[in-house]
Amino acid sequence: MALILGTEYCKVDSNGRFKFPIALKRQLETEDSRFVIRQSVNAECLELWPYASFQVEVGELQKMLNPYSIRDNQIMRKLTRANLVEMDSTDRLLIPPERKSVIGDAKEIVLQSTGKCIEIWNRQAYDKMNQETADFASIVDKRLGELHGLPSAGDAD
């Protein structure tokens, strides 16, 4: 599975297509032009997954979840509610009509990598999200400190 890094700004045409940036395309380990688009569970954006990476992700979910559990089936259903899209000959991707409501009528989007997938944000929503996480250093300090059993900088005296 490729590690995808970067932030790219793209224009969206009237049909909902955008040109996939070459800087991101070069990082993909395969010539497969298929992607999966789904709505993010925890943010007002879409997630764009290389098809092979999405297959791995779903496989991991299937190992963790009980197929006979109503709750686990709801989780699987929500996390696999997605569209398969393919890059055209000019490196454009189409945002499916049923996913366009997440980005609204945006003429500009931001592609923000998360390592495993790429988030697709309406430019205005992306800028707002970045302003809301202005105190990111304290969030990192607290959460990573918790994960490593360390006190946060605010706790040390």
C-alpha positions in Angstrom: 0.0 0.0 0.0 1.4 3.4 -1.1 2.1 6.1 1.4 0.5 9.2 -0.2 1.7 12.7 0.9 0.8 16.2 -0.1 -1.8 18.9 -0.4 -3.0 20.0 -3.8 -5.5 22.6 -5.0 -7.7 21.6 -8.0 -10.4 23.2 -10.1 -13.7 21.3 -10.6 -15.4 21.6 -14.0 -19.2 21.9 -14.5 -19.5 18.2 -14.8 -17.8 17.5 -11.4 -14.5 16.4 -12.9 -11.0 17.5 -11.7 -7.5 16.8 -12.9 -5.7 14.4 -10.6 -2.4 16.1 -9.7 0.8 14.6 -11.2 2.5 15.0 -7.8 0.0 12.6 -6.2 -0.2 10.3 -9.2 3.6 9.7 -9.1 3.3 8.4 -5.6 0.9 5.5 -6.5 2.7 2.2 -6.7 0.5 0.9 -9.6 -0.7 1.9 -13.0 -4.2 1.0 -11.9 -6.4 4.0 -12.7 -9.3 2.9 -10.4 -10.2 4.7 -7.2 -12.9 4.5 -4.6 -14.7 7.6 -3.4 -16.7 7.5 -0.1 -17.9 10.1 2.3 -15.7 10.5 5.4 -17.1 9.3 8.6 -15.6 12.0 10.8 -15.3 15.1 8.5 -17.2 17.1 5.9 -15.2 15.7 3.1 -14.8 12.8 0.7 -12.1 10.2 0.8 -10.4 9.1 -2.4 -8.7 5.6 -2.0 -6.6 3.8 -4.6 -8.7 0.8 -5.4 -6.1 -1.7 -4.1 -5.7 0.1 -0.8 -9.5 0.2 -0.3 -9.6 -3.6 -0.9 -7.0 -4.0 1.9 -8.9 -1.7 4.2 -12.2 -3.6 3.7 -10.3 -6.9 4.2 -9.0 -5.7 7.5 -12.5 -4.6 8.5 -13.9 -8.0 7.6 -11.4 -9.7 9.9 -12.3 -7.4 12.8 -16.1 -7.3 12.5 -18.6 -10.1 13.2 -20.8 -10.7 10.1 -23.6 -11.9 12.3 -23.7 -8.7 14.4 -26.3 -6.1 13.5 -24.0 -3.3 14.7 -21.0 -4.7 12.8 -23.1 -5.0 9.7 -24.1 -1.3 10.0 -20.5 -0.3 10.4 -19.5 -2.4 7.3 -22.4 -1.0 5.3 -21.5 2.6 6.1 -17.8 2.2 5.5 -18.3 0.4 2.1 -20.9 2.8 0.8 -18.7 4.0 -2.0 -18.3 4.6 -5.7 -15.7 3.1 -8.0 -14.3 5.8 -10.3 -11.7 5.5 -13.0 -9.2 8.1 -14.2 -9.8 9.1 -17.8 -7.1 9.4 -20.5 -6.4 13.0 -19.4 -6.0 12.1 -15.7 -9.4 13.5 -14.7 -11.6 11.9 -12.0 -15.4 12.4 -11.8 -17.0 13.1 -8.4 -20.1 10.9 -8.6 -23.4 12.9 -8.4 -24.4 11.2 -5.2 -21.2 12.4 -3.5 -21.2 16.0 -4.9 -23.4 17.2 -2.0 -20.5 16.9 0.3 -18.4 19.5 -1.6 -21.4 21.5 -2.8 -21.1 23.7 -5.8 -17.3 24.2 -5.2 -15.3 25.3 -8.2 -12.1 24.6 -6.2 -11.3 21.6 -4.1 -8.3 20.7 -1.9 -6.8 17.2 -2.0 -5.3 16.5 1.4 -3.4 13.3 1.9 -3.8 11.3 5.1 -1.2 8.7 4.2 -3.6 5.9 3.2 -6.1 7.9 1.3 -6.7 11.5 0.0 -9.4 13.7 1.4 -11.4 15.8 -1.0 -12.5 19.1 0.6 -14.5 22.0 -0.6 -11.8 24.8 -0.5 -13.9 27.0 1.9 -14.6 24.1 4.3 -10.9 23.1 4.2 -9.8 26.7 5.1 -12.4 26.7 7.9 -11.3 23.3 9.3 -7.7 24.6 9.3 -8.7 27.7 11.3 -10.6 25.5 13.8 -7.5 23.5 14.5 -5.3 26.5 15.1 -4.1 25.1 18.4 -2.9 21.9 16.8 0.3 21.7 18.8 -1.6 21.2 22.0 -3.8 18.5 20.4 -0.7 16.6 19.2 1.0 17.0 22.6 -2.0 15.7 24.5 -3.0 12.8 22.2 0.5 11.5 21.4 1.5 11.9 25.0 -1.5 9.7 26.0 -0.6 7.1 23.5 3.0 6.9 24.9 2.0 7.2 28.5 3.7 10.6 28.8 2.5 13.7 30.5 1.6 16.6 28.1 3.7 19.7 28.1 0.9 21.5 29.9 1.0 18.9 32.7 4.8 19.2 33.4 5.9 21.7 36.1 
